């Protein structure tokens, strides 16, 4: 389920790449704000990895 | 400025650190916990961030602003979307040891030309990428020292890299020998370049601008300036570039090499799903500060070389050196790994199919040397392209030309895992269309610029990337789909598709081989590889599967063949390996059996999905039911080979399933071989109460058989069910015995009743005698008569109680009994008989030891036991009665030196009507009554051999009576 959400978000990024690019250039954001969604995505993938490892250990 | 010696010294020192780390890993100095750590694997993927990530992207950012992020987001997305492409790719490639993308294509679209075409196209597409690495290093070095020309610097760089690539990348032949040294070196290289870039970014923020706040202020002040210098990349171009970078990350040979070829653990990808995007994030975070700092410093170099310009413009030597090392690091990593990957691909798919070495040639040395030569040739070709490039094109433009070329593999690659209908005709059509567009819109303008310098030649611009990427991919995908739909996939392609998609029960399993033994397989393989290589490959496959040399089970040989093909494909490539193995180890036509297929499916359990997985679960459930069935079941096929041997069968026969499944019935050990063989040929379907001796056990079995015929065959497998009725047979016999005992008991009770009356009469007469007579001798005799009649009455009562299963009225008659005295009374009674004089009874028990019970009944116990001991003893042998104690019990032992009791009868002596005496001399009730009385007194009795010389030891254990309310009970004195 969570994996599908990540896939969905990444596909969303593909569709909205130009918008993300414009957002970055907007006046009211800092230059590093564009990295925040990316970082959140990494944290989600990390959590997914941790959960899989945890489940694997439980199964063993 | 730096002198050439300094630059070479720094470069050499850096490369030596890299060499050193690889060498230390190979020698085991760097522990495997580090070299095989998931973080090392993730860092080794940083090889993707080559000169483009370090230089090209800054140039791109200077021109197109935030669009530089597309490179990093595209690469990161490939790992976020690992389940779509990377995960299935990694799974298939690792399980079949597919060492390159050409192997994957050749495996999925089996045709002799597929691997070769993919290899050539890959080489053609990736050469510009290699050339730009050389370009980046030579320009960077030239910026620091102009004594030598860029070309000479490029040659020196290429030579050094060739040596390293050959030394550490082509020392082993097969991709199954992982180069852990290379992985560690590349991981170190990734760490160095990231650290270097972060250091430069930190320098820019805190030294060039002064602080992060100052940089923000500068940005606000110069916003318009920045916007004016940047061009806007269109929406379509953004998307097509994103897709291009995504595809490049999946299909680029250096990423594939580090992710799959040099990796044998599928779990490494799990860590990379977040680790690699994080690496890319950190990398991209450093780009803007460097770009802005260089603009702020009015750097005069091309934007691509701003990292080095920062150091040069600020006069900071440390930053300059760090930038130089970062450039060297990024470029060398891509060059080494890509060259290694391309060399293997070209050797296996282009050279080997064209040149077939003779069997006398040492194939291992030949392949190794060929690979080394190819590495050198590919670096030379890259240098050639570099020479042609000149300085006309930006690094990013060249990179994109290479990336769009690799993008053409995306439709075919998606077809590998997600489209069953995809076939080689579609692949060929797609690749031709895609590469034609790429060639005409990207490569030709590049070549035209280079070769002819025509002023009319179109430049590679944002528009040409976008159009070329979109058009080529669209044409490729369209042709791929149309031709795949219009043409039928071959049987081999269907099997390969099922294998890659792993959701079909159809598999590449094709049944039994013509070869019927390992030796035969080895001989056949020697026809293609020569004797030495053949023996080596067979031995390797046998050890990997843990099979013995004399293995001859059909499904095991089939598995061995697959393993050898997998191993050979890691050395020779999938196409050649498949061709060789198919030629020398062919399958029998239509020989696949359901058993062998099931065996094969066991290995692919985790790969099945959807309906196939559900069906597989159902199959497993039924199989488990059969396995755990409490009845022994085995199945035997039409060739009389054992196919099933469930757990109950293992328990009954004591034979492990692994040792018999796949072997003929005649290989079973006796008595099972004879039993099953006879039953198989027997006309009867059922046989009952068959007695056999297996090991030391006597077994009674019922056998049943049924033929499992199906619509495809007239004669089906035979299922044999074996019922072990040994225990129930024993219980049945016991029941019969008990019934016999019960009827005898009834009889005895009747007799006892009849005897009781005259005994009562005798007792009355004896009492009268006592009353009427004053003669002391007569009085003693009448007293003894009374005592004996009372004993007879007690025995008769016990007999009646025994017959009716009564336990007697113990509570009413329980008094403390001193065992010493009780035994003495028994001895006194027996002294009346003549045997006492011949066999003396010696009471050695301790005095004052009590038990709770009936003194008369206990006396009867000892009378019976001592009498039996006397009967068994020879003249003048004595019978000794001793006692010992434990915490709560007293143990009386009666030891005689008689003929003893046979060991097989020791357990039966306490059963009613069992006697070892001659007929007429014993009723067989004495010891049974003794046992009953002892049990009534909460004790136990058993008989064991006295010692090796003979005799019997009767051991009676009775609860010790604590008569003093706190007085200590007797315990054994040690």
HADDOCK unambig.tbl for C-alpha pairs under 7 A between the chains (distance, minus, plus):
assign (segid A and resid 7 and name CA) (segid B and resid 81 and name CA) 5.83 0.50 0.50
assign (segid A and resid 10 and name CA) (segid B and resid 77 and name CA) 6.51 0.50 0.50
assign (segid A and resid 14 and name CA) (segid B and resid 239 and name CA) 6.57 0.50 0.50
assign (segid A and resid 17 and name CA) (segid B and resid 238 and name CA) 6.96 0.50 0.50
assign (segid A and resid 17 and name CA) (segid B and resid 239 and name CA) 6.91 0.50 0.50
assign (segid A and resid 18 and name CA) (segid B and resid 235 and name CA) 5.37 0.50 0.50
assign (segid A and resid 18 and name CA) (segid B and resid 238 and name CA) 6.55 0.50 0.50
assign (segid A and resid 21 and name CA) (segid B and resid 66 and name CA) 5.98 0.50 0.50
assign (segid A and resid 21 and name CA) (segid B and resid 67 and name CA) 6.67 0.50 0.50
assign (segid A and resid 42 and name CA) (segid B and resid 274 and name CA) 5.24 0.50 0.50
assign (segid A and resid 42 and name CA) (segid B and resid 277 and name CA) 6.79 0.50 0.50
assign (segid A and resid 42 and name CA) (segid B and resid 278 and name CA) 6.58 0.50 0.50
assign (segid A and resid 45 and name CA) (segid B and resid 273 and name CA) 6.57 0.50 0.50
assign (segid A and resid 45 and name CA) (segid B and resid 274 and name CA) 5.35 0.50 0.50
assign (segid A and resid 46 and name CA) (segid B and resid 274 and name CA) 5.54 0.50 0.50
assign (segid A and resid 49 and name CA) (segid B and resid 270 and name CA) 6.29 0.50 0.50
assign (segid A and resid 49 and name CA) (segid B and resid 271 and name CA) 6.89 0.50 0.50
